[in-house]
Amino acid sequence: MTDIVAQVDTSTTTTANVEETIETTSETQLASPASVDSLQDIADIDTVTNGITTGSILIYRTATNKWTASTTLENQNMEGGEF
């Protein structure tokens, strides 16, 4: 849709000029975002060390700077609250 631009002159005689402008679109050179089909496709996820099994969670390990799939919580502190 085009924009309509109007200018009104408020001198002793009132006149108006109306002109139609055309907007154009521009293209960008942005790459499409990468798609991931599985955890093995993500560089900072280690699914080889412990494998992936039902119930696995990702745990970040600073020694490897990777997320590792595991079914065991080893270094986590859990707070259950008060009941």
C-alpha positions in Angstrom: 0.0 0.0 0.0 1.3 3.4 -0.8 1.5 6.4 1.6 -0.3 9.6 0.9 1.6 12.8 2.0 -0.3 16.0 2.4 1.1 19.5 3.0 -1.3 22.3 4.0 -0.2 26.0 3.7 -1.9 28.1 6.3 -1.2 31.5 4.7 -4.0 33.9 3.8 -5.2 31.5 1.2 -5.4 27.9 2.1 -3.9 25.5 -0.4 -3.1 21.8 -0.2 -0.7 19.7 -2.2 -1.2 15.9 -2.1 1.3 13.5 -3.6 1.5 9.7 -3.6 4.7 7.9 -2.6 5.7 4.3 -3.3 7.5 2.3 -0.6 9.9 -0.3 -1.6 11.2 -3.3 0.3 14.9 -4.1 0.7 16.6 -7.5 0.9 19.1 -8.5 3.5 21.9 -10.9 3.3 21.2 -12.7 6.6 21.7 -16.4 6.6 18.8 -18.7 7.6 19.1 -20.0 11.2 20.7 -23.4 11.5 18.3 -26.2 12.3 19.1 -29.0 14.7 17.6 -32.5 14.2 19.2 -34.2 17.3 21.3 -33.5 20.3 24.3 -35.2 18.6 24.3 -32.3 16.1 25.0 -29.7 18.8 28.8 -29.1 19.2 28.8 -28.5 23.0 26.7 -31.5 24.0 28.5 -34.8 24.8 26.1 -37.7 24.1 29.0 -40.2 23.6 30.5 -40.5 27.1 27.3 -41.8 28.9 25.1 -42.3 25.9 21.5 -41.2 25.6 18.9 -43.3 27.4 15.4 -42.8 28.6 15.4 -40.4 31.5 18.7 -38.7 30.6 19.2 -35.1 31.6 21.9 -32.6 30.4 24.5 -31.7 33.1 27.1 -29.0 32.4 30.6 -30.1 33.2 33.3 -27.3 33.6 36.1 -29.8 33.0 35.0 -30.4 29.4 33.0 -27.2 28.9 30.2 -29.3 27.5 26.7 -30.4 28.4 26.8 -34.2 29.2 23.8 -36.6 29.0 23.4 -38.4 32.3 20.9 -40.3 34.4 22.7 -39.7 37.6 22.9 -36.5 39.6 26.4 -36.3 41.2 27.2 -32.8 42.2 23.8 -31.1 42.6 22.4 -29.6 45.8 18.7 -30.1 46.0 16.5 -27.9 48.3 13.1 -29.5 49.0 11.8 -26.6 51.1 9.7 -27.0 54.2 6.3 -28.7 54.5 
